[in-house]
Amino acid sequence: MNRLLSRAWRRRDERGDVPGWVMVTVMTAGLVAALTAIAGPQLRNMLTTALSSVGG
């Protein structure tokens, strides 16, 4: 009986990490979206300038 309880506890404990990974993924996507919204035009300008200087 003790083994069954310990196996069930381990399974439940391992599944507890999934919401943490989901939260990390959602927060990372939010940060990327915020940085793109704030710095997007400047980054686009820098890329355009760099590509035109290489292309001649």
Order of alpha helices (4+ residues) and beta strands (2+ residues): alpha-alpha
